[in-house]
Amino acid sequence: MNGADALIETLVDNGVTACFANPGTSEMQFVAALDRQPKMRPVLCLFEGVATGAADGYGRMSDTPACTLLHLGPGYGNGLANLHNARRAYTPIINVIGDHATYHRQYDAPLNSDIASIVAANSVWVRSADSPDTVAATAAEAITASYGPPGGPVSLILPADSAWLETKISKALATRPKLAAPDAANVEAVAKAIKAAAKPVVLVGGRAVRAEALVQAARLQAAGVRVMADTFVARQPRGAGIFAPARMQYFGEAALADLEGTDLMVYAGTTMPVAFFAYPDRPSVLVPEGCATLSLADRETDTVAALAALADALGAPAAGPSQPLKLPEHAPTGGMTPQSAGISIARHLPEGAIICDDSVTSGGGVAMPCMTARPHDVLALTGGAIGIGMPLAIGAAVASPGRKVVSLNGDGSAMYTVQSLWTMARENLDVTVVVFANHSYRILNIEMGRTGSGNPGPSASKLLDLGDPKIDWVSMAKGMGLPAVRCETAEEFETAFARAMSEPGPKFIEAAI
């Protein structure tokens, strides 16, 4: 047994059984060791941003980490944007980053870099296993750290000689720390403040928007307390039979208008809401002036128990509101729009489906009709770094076989990680990719005006337009092995999406909006 064997044995023994990889020379011992441990599923990704985003999707759905295999500092750098999203989602991920042999580092070879510094910003834990006998223990420590709470990506640096040298220490045991119980006195204090408030709001995020927590949040709503969710959350159930809290508005002025009169904001599984960006003469903090704030439960606390205790303290009913099952009766007709696509998606989305949403400006057209669709999960863009919709879908499909996965993408977003299509085809994943093709970074056109930069002129427009030349999405998808179709009308999309939901395997639909 060598260090690479010890690493994989430790990962598998602690429930880490998927590896999203783009390896290089320094990781060949790990690659070879995969043949000796069939319980680890290797998934090749043609770009590291696909590997890291897939690990994020896997972790969000399974609540256990996957590992990535990345080639030194540059390989990690290629995957950094989606690790930023994963950090904001608090997703447990074990990044295994190969490094030069310990004795080779001193020569500053071309791929040499300060890996520990590069990975630090998006890692909740960083270690280098500098001898084969430390690999197993370091791996177990990494797994434990990834769970937090609240959890997040960790980075285990594996020098090549630590991987190839022999060791007698084959594996080590990780632990999964428990969430803290809610503080009873704090719950009572929050309940007292809510009773005294004229217009209180409970803002939920993180694990407080998971299924069990939403049951308790619905009780608060039934007791007359408005419940709102963060704008973008890692994973949230949606559809029939599920409580649908109001959503914190994306644009700051809209959020504050919606919150007008709120005199108490209570946080559960989240923190103070802030605007996504700064704008001239507009507020950064999305809490109304004069509104008091309290924290019921932070991200390290059991939010299900905290919300239940608060509901009990307020004398809330045993159950609260939930969404009815209400599917659009008629298929859409006419031009291809996000709204018509949303109607078709709501009509045909099967129960238990997973939507991975990176659709940016087109997303609202899908979200509204899906509020009363068959129950499904939604994975959102938590960190704002576009290009995660298709990688998330890979990880979600690997973590949840038997469930339909739908990946919604803007065309600008999809081009960041278009290599995902190849992995979907190779692994025969049950993923339907929808790309809303408006041939523009439309969100940037909106934001340019909001920042006071004026209307785009000829030079500025070149940085916002994707239509010269137009991307041939169908040819690209077919070239990577997926059956693909372009839809220019609502009727065409209705037919294509219905078929995709009735057949297994990967599909690609370009919605030409």
VEXZA-229667 format. One record per residue (C-alpha): residue in three letters; y, z, x. Coordinates in steps of 0.5 Angstrom, whole numbers, m for minus. Layout:
<sites>
<'ALA',<Y,Z,X>>
...
</sites>
This chain:
<sites>
<'MET',<0,0,0>>
<'ASN',<7,m2,2>>
<'GLY',<14,0,0>>
<'ALA',<14,m5,m5>>
<'ASP',<8,m3,m8>>
<'ALA',<10,4,m9>>
<'LEU',<17,2,m12>>
<'ILE',<13,m3,m17>>
<'GLU',<8,3,m18>>
<'THR',<13,8,m20>>
<'LEU',<17,3,m24>>
<'VAL',<11,2,m28>>
<'ASP',<8,9,m29>>
<'ASN',<15,11,m32>>
<'GLY',<15,6,m37>>
<'VAL',<19,0,m33>>
<'THR',<15,m6,m35>>
<'ALA',<20,m12,m35>>
<'CYS',<23,m15,m29>>
<'PHE',<29,m20,m29>>
<'ALA',<29,m23,m23>>
<'ASN',<33,m28,m18>>
<'PRO',<30,m26,m11>>
<'GLY',<31,m29,m4>>
<'THR',<28,m28,3>>
<'SER',<29,m20,3>>
<'GLU',<25,m19,m4>>
<'MET',<19,m23,m2>>
<'GLN',<15,m17,m1>>
<'PHE',<17,m14,m8>>
<'VAL',<15,m21,m11>>
<'ALA',<8,m21,m7>>
<'ALA',<7,m14,m10>>
<'LEU',<8,m17,m17>>
<'ASP',<1,m20,m16>>
<'ARG',<m2,m13,m15>>
<'GLN',<1,m10,m21>>
<'PRO',<0,m14,m28>>
<'LYS',<3,m9,m32>>
<'MET',<10,m11,m30>>
<'ARG',<13,m18,m33>>
<'PRO',<17,m22,m28>>
<'VAL',<22,m26,m32>>
<'LEU',<26,m32,m27>>
<'CYS',<33,m33,m29>>
<'LEU',<37,m38,m25>>
<'PHE',<43,m34,m25>>
<'GLU',<44,m27,m23>>
<'GLY',<49,m26,m29>>
<'VAL',<43,m28,m34>>
<'ALA',<38,m23,m30>>
<'THR',<43,m17,m31>>
<'GLY',<45,m19,m38>>
<'ALA',<38,m20,m40>>
<'ALA',<36,m13,m37>>
<'ASP',<42,m10,m42>>
<'GLY',<39,m13,m48>>
<'TYR',<32,m11,m46>>
<'GLY',<35,m4,m45>>
<'ARG',<39,m4,m52>>
<'MET',<33,m5,m56>>
<'SER',<28,m1,m52>>
<'ASP',<32,5,m50>>
<'THR',<28,4,m44>>
<'PRO',<31,1,m37>>
<'ALA',<28,m6,m35>>
<'CYS',<29,m7,m27>>
<'THR',<33,m13,m24>>
<'LEU',<31,m16,m17>>
<'LEU',<38,m19,m14>>
<'HIS',<39,m22,m7>>
<'LEU',<43,m17,m3>>
<'GLY',<51,m16,m4>>
<'PRO',<52,m24,m6>>
<'GLY',<46,m24,m11>>
<'TYR',<49,m17,m14>>
<'GLY',<56,m20,m14>>
<'ASN',<54,m26,m19>>
<'GLY',<51,m21,m24>>
<'LEU',<57,m16,m24>>
<'ALA',<60,m19,m30>>
<'ASN',<54,m17,m35>>
<'LEU',<53,m11,m31>>
<'HIS',<60,m9,m33>>
<'ASN',<58,m10,m40>>
<'ALA',<52,m6,m39>>
<'ARG',<56,0,m36>>
<'ARG',<61,0,m42>>
<'ALA',<54,0,m47>>
<'TYR',<51,5,m43>>
<'THR',<45,1,m42>>
<'PRO',<40,4,m37>>
<'ILE',<38,m1,m32>>
<'ILE',<35,m1,m25>>
<'ASN',<38,m6,m21>>
<'VAL',<33,m7,m15>>
<'ILE',<38,m10,m9>>
<'GLY',<34,m13,m3>>
<'ASP',<37,m12,4>>
<'HIS',<36,m14,11>>
<'ALA',<31,m9,15>>
<'THR',<35,m3,17>>
<'TYR',<35,m5,24>>
<'HIS',<37,m12,23>>
<'ARG',<44,m9,19>>
<'GLN',<47,m8,26>>
<'TYR',<47,m15,27>>
<'ASP',<52,m17,22>>
<'ALA',<48,m23,19>>
<'PRO',<51,m28,15>>
<'LEU',<48,m25,8>>
<'ASN',<50,m18,11>>
<'SER',<55,m14,7>>
<'ASP',<57,m7,5>>
<'ILE',<52,m7,m1>>
<'ALA',<53,0,m3>>
<'SER',<61,m1,m4>>
<'ILE',<60,m7,m8>>
<'VAL',<55,m4,m13>>
<'ALA',<59,3,m14>>
<'ALA',<64,1,m19>>
<'ASN',<59,m1,m24>>
<'SER',<53,4,m22>>
<'VAL',<52,11,m25>>
<'TRP',<48,12,m19>>
<'VAL',<47,9,m12>>
<'ARG',<42,10,m6>>
<'SER',<38,6,m1>>
<'ALA',<31,7,1>>
<'ASP',<31,7,8>>
<'SER',<24,8,10>>
<'PRO',<18,7,6>>
<'ASP',<16,14,5>>
<'THR',<22,15,1>>
<'VAL',<22,9,m4>>
<'ALA',<17,12,m9>>
<'ALA',<22,18,m10>>
<'THR',<28,14,m10>>
<'ALA',<26,10,m15>>
<'ALA',<24,16,m19>>
<'GLU',<31,19,m18>>
<'ALA',<34,12,m20>>
<'ILE',<30,12,m27>>
<'THR',<32,19,m28>>
<'ALA',<39,17,m27>>
<'SER',<39,11,m31>>
<'TYR',<38,15,m37>>
<'GLY',<44,20,m36>>
<'PRO',<46,22,m41>>
<'PRO',<50,18,m43>>
<'GLY',<46,13,m39>>
<'GLY',<48,6,m35>>
<'PRO',<46,2,m29>>
<'VAL',<44,4,m23>>
<'SER',<43,1,m16>>
<'LEU',<37,2,m11>>
<'ILE',<38,m2,m5>>
<'LEU',<31,m4,m2>>
<'PRO',<31,m6,6>>
<'ALA',<26,m11,7>>
<'ASP',<23,m6,12>>
<'SER',<22,m1,7>>
<'ALA',<19,m6,3>>
<'TRP',<14,m9,8>>
<'LEU',<12,m2,12>>
<'GLU',<6,2,10>>
<'THR',<6,8,6>>
<'LYS',<1,13,3>>
<'ILE',<6,16,m2>>
<'SER',<4,11,m8>>
<'LYS',<9,13,m14>>
<'ALA',<13,19,m17>>
<'LEU',<15,22,m23>>
<'ALA',<22,21,m27>>
<'THR',<24,25,m32>>
<'ARG',<28,23,m38>>
<'PRO',<34,28,m39>>
<'LYS',<35,31,m47>>
<'LEU',<42,30,m50>>
<'ALA',<46,37,m51>>
<'ALA',<45,40,m58>>
<'PRO',<52,40,m62>>
<'ASP',<56,47,m61>>
<'ALA',<56,50,m67>>
<'ALA',<63,53,m66>>
<'ASN',<66,47,m65>>
<'VAL',<63,44,m71>>
<'GLU',<66,49,m75>>
<'ALA',<73,48,m72>>
<'VAL',<72,41,m74>>
<'ALA',<70,42,m81>>
<'LYS',<76,47,m82>>
<'ALA',<81,42,m79>>
<'ILE',<78,36,m84>>
<'LYS',<79,40,m90>>
<'ALA',<86,42,m88>>
<'ALA',<88,34,m86>>
<'ALA',<91,30,m92>>
<'LYS',<88,23,m89>>
<'PRO',<82,25,m84>>
<'VAL',<78,19,m80>>
<'VAL',<72,20,m76>>
<'LEU',<71,15,m71>>
<'VAL',<64,13,m69>>
<'GLY',<61,9,m63>>
<'GLY',<55,9,m58>>
<'ARG',<49,13,m61>>
<'ALA',<53,15,m67>>
<'VAL',<53,8,m70>>
<'ARG',<45,8,m69>>
<'ALA',<41,8,m76>>
<'GLU',<39,15,m76>>
<'ALA',<47,17,m74>>
<'LEU',<49,12,m80>>
<'VAL',<45,16,m85>>
<'GLN',<49,22,m83>>
<'ALA',<56,18,m83>>
<'ALA',<55,16,m90>>
<'ARG',<55,23,m92>>
<'LEU',<61,24,m89>>
<'GLN',<64,18,m93>>
<'ALA',<61,20,m99>>
<'ALA',<65,27,m98>>
<'GLY',<71,23,m98>>
<'VAL',<72,23,m90>>
<'ARG',<74,16,m88>>
<'VAL',<69,13,m83>>
<'MET',<70,8,m78>>
<'ALA',<67,5,m72>>
<'ASP',<69,2,m65>>
<'THR',<71,m5,m65>>
<'PHE',<65,m7,m61>>
<'VAL',<59,m3,m60>>
<'ALA',<52,m4,m56>>
<'ARG',<47,m4,m62>>
<'GLN',<49,m3,m69>>
<'PRO',<44,m4,m75>>
<'ARG',<47,m8,m81>>
<'GLY',<46,m11,m88>>
<'ALA',<42,m8,m94>>
<'GLY',<41,m1,m95>>
<'ILE',<45,1,m89>>
<'PHE',<52,4,m89>>
<'ALA',<57,0,m86>>
<'PRO',<63,4,m83>>
<'ALA',<70,0,m83>>
<'ARG',<71,m3,m76>>
<'MET',<77,m1,m72>>
<'GLN',<81,m7,m72>>
<'TYR',<82,m11,m65>>
<'PHE',<89,m13,m65>>
<'GLY',<93,m6,m64>>
<'GLU',<98,m7,m69>>
<'ALA',<93,m9,m74>>
<'ALA',<89,m2,m72>>
<'LEU',<95,2,m73>>
<'ALA',<97,m1,m80>>
<'ASP',<90,0,m82>>
<'LEU',<91,8,m80>>
<'GLU',<97,9,m83>>
<'GLY',<98,16,m85>>
<'THR',<92,18,m82>>
<'ASP',<93,26,m79>>
<'LEU',<87,27,m76>>
<'MET',<82,23,m72>>
<'VAL',<75,26,m70>>
<'TYR',<71,23,m65>>
<'ALA',<63,22,m65>>
<'GLY',<60,19,m59>>
<'THR',<66,16,m57>>
<'THR',<73,17,m54>>
<'MET',<80,15,m56>>
<'PRO',<81,8,m58>>
<'VAL',<86,4,m54>>
<'ALA',<88,m3,m55>>
<'PHE',<84,m9,m51>>
<'PHE',<90,m11,m47>>
<'ALA',<97,m9,m46>>
<'TYR',<103,m13,m50>>
<'PRO',<110,m13,m49>>
<'ASP',<113,m8,m54>>
<'ARG',<106,m6,m57>>
<'PRO',<103,1,m56>>
<'SER',<97,2,m52>>
<'VAL',<94,8,m55>>
<'LEU',<91,6,m62>>
<'VAL',<92,13,m65>>
<'PRO',<98,14,m70>>
<'GLU',<104,18,m68>>
<'GLY',<103,25,m70>>
<'CYS',<96,25,m71>>
<'ALA',<92,30,m69>>
<'THR',<85,29,m65>>
<'LEU',<79,33,m64>>
<'SER',<72,31,m61>>
<'LEU',<66,33,m65>>
<'ALA',<61,30,m60>>
<'ASP',<61,27,m53>>
<'ARG',<57,21,m51>>
<'GLU',<52,27,m48>>
<'THR',<51,30,m54>>
<'ASP',<46,29,m60>>
<'THR',<51,25,m65>>
<'VAL',<46,25,m70>>
<'ALA',<45,33,m70>>
<'ALA',<53,33,m70>>
<'LEU',<54,29,m76>>
<'ALA',<49,32,m80>>
<'ALA',<52,39,m78>>
<'LEU',<59,37,m80>>
<'ALA',<56,34,m86>>
<'ASP',<53,40,m88>>
<'ALA',<59,44,m86>>
<'LEU',<63,40,m91>>
<'GLY',<58,41,m97>>
<'ALA',<57,33,m97>>
<'PRO',<52,30,m101>>
<'ALA',<45,29,m99>>
<'ALA',<46,21,m98>>
<'GLY',<52,17,m98>>
<'PRO',<53,9,m99>>
<'SER',<50,3,m97>>
<'GLN',<50,m4,m97>>
<'PRO',<47,m8,m103>>
<'LEU',<42,m14,m102>>
<'LYS',<47,m20,m104>>
<'LEU',<45,m26,m101>>
<'PRO',<50,m32,m102>>
<'GLU',<47,m36,m108>>
<'HIS',<49,m43,m106>>
<'ALA',<48,m47,m100>>
<'PRO',<55,m49,m97>>
<'THR',<57,m56,m97>>
<'GLY',<63,m60,m93>>
<'GLY',<66,m59,m86>>
<'MET',<62,m55,m81>>
<'THR',<66,m48,m80>>
<'PRO',<64,m41,m78>>
<'GLN',<65,m39,m85>>
<'SER',<60,m44,m87>>
<'ALA',<55,m43,m82>>
<'GLY',<56,m35,m84>>
<'ILE',<53,m37,m91>>
<'SER',<47,m40,m88>>
<'ILE',<46,m35,m83>>
<'ALA',<46,m30,m88>>
<'ARG',<42,m34,m93>>
<'HIS',<36,m35,m88>>
<'LEU',<36,m29,m83>>
<'PRO',<30,m25,m84>>
<'GLU',<29,m18,m84>>
<'GLY',<29,m15,m77>>
<'ALA',<33,m20,m74>>
<'ILE',<37,m19,m68>>
<'ILE',<44,m22,m67>>
<'CYS',<47,m22,m60>>
<'ASP',<54,m24,m61>>
<'ASP',<59,m27,m56>>
<'SER',<62,m32,m61>>
<'VAL',<69,m29,m60>>
<'THR',<74,m33,m65>>
<'SER',<68,m35,m69>>
<'GLY',<65,m29,m70>>
<'GLY',<68,m26,m77>>
<'GLY',<66,m32,m81>>
<'VAL',<59,m30,m79>>
<'ALA',<60,m22,m80>>
<'MET',<63,m22,m87>>
<'PRO',<57,m25,m91>>
<'CYS',<52,m22,m86>>
<'MET',<54,m15,m89>>
<'THR',<50,m16,m95>>
<'ALA',<44,m20,m91>>
<'ARG',<37,m17,m90>>
<'PRO',<37,m11,m85>>
<'HIS',<38,m13,m78>>
<'ASP',<41,m11,m71>>
<'VAL',<47,m13,m68>>
<'LEU',<49,m13,m60>>
<'ALA',<56,m14,m59>>
<'LEU',<60,m15,m53>>
<'THR',<62,m8,m50>>
<'GLY',<66,m10,m44>>
<'GLY',<70,m16,m46>>
<'ALA',<67,m20,m40>>
<'ILE',<64,m27,m44>>
<'GLY',<58,m30,m42>>
<'ILE',<53,m25,m45>>
<'GLY',<51,m28,m52>>
<'MET',<45,m32,m49>>
<'PRO',<42,m27,m43>>
<'LEU',<43,m21,m48>>
<'ALA',<38,m25,m53>>
<'ILE',<33,m26,m47>>
<'GLY',<32,m19,m46>>
<'ALA',<32,m17,m54>>
<'ALA',<27,m22,m55>>
<'VAL',<22,m19,m49>>
<'ALA',<23,m12,m51>>
<'SER',<22,m14,m59>>
<'PRO',<17,m19,m59>>
<'GLY',<15,m21,m67>>
<'ARG',<23,m20,m68>>
<'LYS',<27,m27,m69>>
<'VAL',<33,m27,m64>>
<'VAL',<40,m31,m66>>
<'SER',<45,m32,m60>>
<'LEU',<52,m33,m63>>
<'ASN',<56,m36,m58>>
<'GLY',<63,m39,m57>>
<'ASP',<63,m46,m52>>
<'GLY',<67,m43,m47>>
<'SER',<63,m36,m47>>
<'ALA',<56,m40,m47>>
<'MET',<58,m44,m41>>
<'TYR',<58,m38,m36>>
<'THR',<51,m37,m37>>
<'VAL',<48,m44,m40>>
<'GLN',<42,m43,m35>>
<'SER',<39,m38,m40>>
<'LEU',<37,m44,m44>>
<'TRP',<32,m45,m38>>
<'THR',<29,m38,m38>>
<'MET',<28,m38,m46>>
<'ALA',<24,m45,m46>>
<'ARG',<20,m42,m40>>
<'GLU',<18,m36,m43>>
<'ASN',<18,m39,m50>>
<'LEU',<22,m34,m53>>
<'ASP',<23,m34,m61>>
<'VAL',<31,m34,m60>>
<'THR',<35,m39,m64>>
<'VAL',<42,m41,m60>>
<'VAL',<48,m43,m64>>
<'VAL',<54,m45,m60>>
<'PHE',<60,m46,m64>>
<'ALA',<64,m52,m60>>
<'ASN',<71,m52,m61>>
<'HIS',<72,m55,m54>>
<'SER',<77,m50,m53>>
<'TYR',<78,m43,m50>>
<'ARG',<81,m41,m57>>
<'ILE',<82,m34,m56>>
<'LEU',<87,m35,m50>>
<'ASN',<91,m40,m54>>
<'ILE',<92,m34,m59>>
<'GLU',<93,m29,m53>>
<'MET',<98,m33,m50>>
<'GLY',<103,m33,m56>>
<'ARG',<101,m25,m56>>
<'THR',<103,m24,m49>>
<'GLY',<110,m27,m50>>
<'SER',<108,m33,m45>>
<'GLY',<110,m38,m50>>
<'ASN',<107,m44,m53>>
<'PRO',<102,m48,m47>>
<'GLY',<105,m54,m44>>
<'PRO',<102,m60,m41>>
<'SER',<100,m56,m35>>
<'ALA',<98,m49,m39>>
<'SER',<94,m53,m44>>
<'LYS',<89,m56,m38>>
<'LEU',<87,m49,m37>>
<'LEU',<86,m48,m44>>
<'ASP',<82,m54,m47>>
<'LEU',<75,m56,m46>>
<'GLY',<75,m62,m49>>
<'ASP',<76,m67,m43>>
<'PRO',<71,m69,m42>>
<'LYS',<67,m66,m48>>
<'ILE',<61,m62,m46>>
<'ASP',<54,m65,m49>>
<'TRP',<51,m59,m51>>
<'VAL',<45,m63,m54>>
<'SER',<43,m66,m48>>
<'MET',<44,m60,m44>>
<'ALA',<40,m56,m48>>
<'LYS',<34,m61,m48>>
<'GLY',<35,m62,m41>>
<'MET',<33,m55,m40>>
<'GLY',<27,m55,m45>>
<'LEU',<30,m53,m52>>
<'PRO',<29,m57,m58>>
<'ALA',<37,m58,m60>>
<'VAL',<41,m61,m66>>
<'ARG',<48,m62,m67>>
<'CYS',<51,m60,m74>>
<'GLU',<58,m63,m76>>
<'THR',<57,m61,m83>>
<'ALA',<55,m55,m87>>
<'GLU',<49,m59,m90>>
<'GLU',<46,m60,m83>>
<'PHE',<47,m53,m81>>
<'GLU',<44,m50,m87>>
<'THR',<38,m55,m86>>
<'ALA',<37,m54,m78>>
<'PHE',<38,m46,m79>>
<'ALA',<33,m45,m84>>
<'ARG',<28,m49,m80>>
<'ALA',<29,m45,m74>>
<'MET',<28,m39,m78>>
<'SER',<22,m41,m81>>
<'GLU',<19,m44,m74>>
<'PRO',<17,m40,m68>>
<'GLY',<20,m41,m61>>
<'PRO',<27,m43,m58>>
<'LYS',<32,m47,m62>>
<'PHE',<39,m50,m60>>
<'ILE',<44,m51,m65>>
<'GLU',<51,m54,m64>>
<'ALA',<56,m52,m69>>
<'ALA',<61,m57,m68>>
<'ILE',<67,m54,m71>>
</sites>
